[in-house]
Amino acid sequence: MYQIVAARGAMNGLMTQVIGSYILDHLLDDADHTPEAKQRDPDELVAALKMYIK
C-alpha cells in the first residue's frame, strides 16, 4: 500500500513538471504576452495545477 501511495505521489509530481513545461514552451510562447506576464502566468497556472492534483 505504501508503495502505491509513493508511486502516485511521484507520478503527480512528474505530471506537474511536464504540464508546467508545456505551458512555458507552447502556451505562453507568443508575442502577445509581456515578459512580466510570461513569468507570472505560468506560475499561477502551475500553482493551480498543484492544488488540483492534491
MONORCOR-V491714 format. One record per residue. N is the residue number from 1. RES is the residue in one small letter. SS is DSSP state (alpha for helix, beta for strand, coil for the rest). PSI is psi in radians with two decimals (none if undefined). NEAR is the number of other ideal C-beta (glycine too) atoms within 8 Angstrom. Layout:
n: [N/N]
res: [RES/RES]
ss: [SS/SS]
psi: [PSI/PSI]
near: [NEAR/NEAR]
This chain:
n: [1/2/3/4/5/6/7/8/9/10/11/12/13/14/15/16/17/18/19/20/21/22/23/24/25/26/27/28/29/30/31/32/33/34/35/36/37/38/39/40/41/42/43/44/45/46/47/48/49/50/51/52/53/54]
res: [m/y/q/i/v/a/a/r/g/a/m/n/g/l/m/t/q/v/i/g/s/y/i/l/d/h/l/l/d/d/a/d/h/t/p/e/a/k/q/r/d/p/d/e/l/v/a/a/l/k/m/y/i/k]
ss: [coil/alpha/alpha/alpha/alpha/alpha/alpha/alpha/alpha/alpha/alpha/alpha/alpha/alpha/alpha/alpha/alpha/alpha/alpha/alpha/alpha/alpha/alpha/alpha/alpha/alpha/alpha/coil/coil/coil/coil/coil/coil/coil/alpha/alpha/alpha/alpha/alpha/alpha/alpha/alpha/alpha/alpha/alpha/alpha/alpha/alpha/alpha/alpha/alpha/alpha/alpha/coil]
psi: [-0.72/-0.64/-0.62/-0.77/-0.73/-0.71/-0.70/-0.77/-0.73/-0.73/-0.68/-0.72/-0.74/-0.77/-0.68/-0.75/-0.74/-0.80/-0.69/-0.73/-0.71/-0.75/-0.82/-0.76/-0.54/-0.72/-0.58/0.43/0.86/2.95/-0.24/-0.29/2.35/2.82/-0.63/-0.74/-0.63/-0.50/-0.73/-0.82/-0.82/-0.59/-0.71/-0.73/-0.73/-0.67/-0.74/-0.68/-0.77/-0.69/-0.66/-0.71/-0.58/none]
near: [4/5/6/7/8/8/8/8/8/8/8/10/8/8/9/12/8/8/10/12/8/9/12/10/6/7/6/11/6/5/3/3/9/5/6/6/9/10/8/8/10/12/8/8/10/12/8/8/11/9/7/6/8/5]
